[in-house]
Structure formats: structure tokens, C-alpha cells
Amino acid sequence: GAVVSQHPSRVICKSGTSVKIECRSLDFQATTMFWYRQFPKQSLMLMATSNEGSKATYEQGVEKDKFLINHASLTLSTLTVTSAHPEDSSFYICSARDRPANYGYTFGSGTRLTVV
Amino acid sequence: QKEVEQDPGPLSVPEGAIVSLNCTYSNSAFQYFMWYRQYSRKGPELLMYTYSSGNKEDGRFTAQVDKSSKYISLFIRDSQPSDSATYLCAMASGTYKYIFGTGTRLKVLA
């Protein structure tokens, strides 16, 4: 089945620094990948849709200058949290679909970001 | 009112029980209905994917969609301790965007 790899699984960084999270589709090409954020005991909130070769589409209320998304190839999307602050601490998860008509998206294993 | 409502639980059941998990929704445009299982500190894993109304069965799992009532269910037969996780429903209309429920935490007691 479709596999999405996300790295790192856990990262701790200092306030003011930037952190990059990678999301790779291992056995399929993904023209579209999605980035979510999940707070403890809460649902997944879509942050942005990453499109290969074009600009990402951000959801309302998500700062595009703070959460930089790059989808440079059909198998890799990256999310960079710039100038991180403690309130950015969260669980970030990416997902992708292996076929345009498939609504059963595959999720990565998530990245736990802690900003100290 | 949230677009998707899901009881957060926790729901505790004995091993071997039949588990019923449910979501209600308000947007009649939803056509795609998914159930995901999420273990602690992991990404969600797709369990079931249904288009429009009806039932779908896969092993111990059965998904039901009743669009007239805007109600979906996931049944787990012969529940096991390894089924202990958070179960998320998700829905989509004709676009790519999922709307997730908050998730129901399930505990299956040995």
C-alpha cells in the first residue's frame, strides 16, 4: 500500500530558530500533499495544501510567512516553521493521496515539535 | 455547530465486545466518509473509506453511512486490546479538503 514517510518524528528547538519537517511519498508520486496540525485531544486541522511545482494553498488563519511549504518534487514536500515560538509547539502531520480519485489519504507518522 | 460531531469518549469495553463508534455531520455535500485509527503520538491510519451511503465490511470492521440522517458508524467486532486507540471520522465533499471529527478514544480491556 501507499506509504508516507515523515521526518523527524520529534524535534526540540529554541525560540527564534527554524525547523524543517520532511514528508516523502515512498512508493507513489503525490502531486498534492497536505499539512495538518493537531493539538492534544483535538482534531486535525488542515494548515495548507502543498502542490508540486506551485505555491501552497494556505487555510484561513495560517501565516504563510511563518509556515513555509515547498513541494519541489513529486515525492517530497517540506514544512519549515520559521522563527519558532513556544505556541508553535504541536504535532504536525502530513498526508498524500496516491491517486487523484482516491479520497483515502495516507498519513505520515507525524512530527512532535517542542519549542523551548 | 461543528460540521462534524464525534463523542470524544473515552469508551471502555471488555475484550471481545462489539464496539460502535459514530459521527454526525451537518453538511449534506459530504460524499466521502473515512475512518482512521490513531495510536498515541502516531499519524492516523486509514481503516475504511466509503463513498455515499451504504455499508462496507473489511474483516472485523464495518462502516455504515446514512446520508438521510447525516450519520456514520464504525463497528468493530471481537474487539482486541490492540484496538485501543483514538478513532477519527473524516469527511469530504468533491474537494480535497477533509473535515475531521475530534476522535473517540477507545479502550479495550483484557
Interface residues (C-beta under 8 A of the other chain):
Chain A: V4 Q6 T32 F34 K41 Q42 S43 L44 L46 T49 F91 I93 S95 R97 Y103 G104 Y105 T106 F107 G108 S109 G110 R112
Chain B: P8 Y32 M34 Y36 R41 K42 G43 P44 E45 L46 Y49 Y51 L88 A92 Y96 K97 Y98 F100 G101 T102 G103
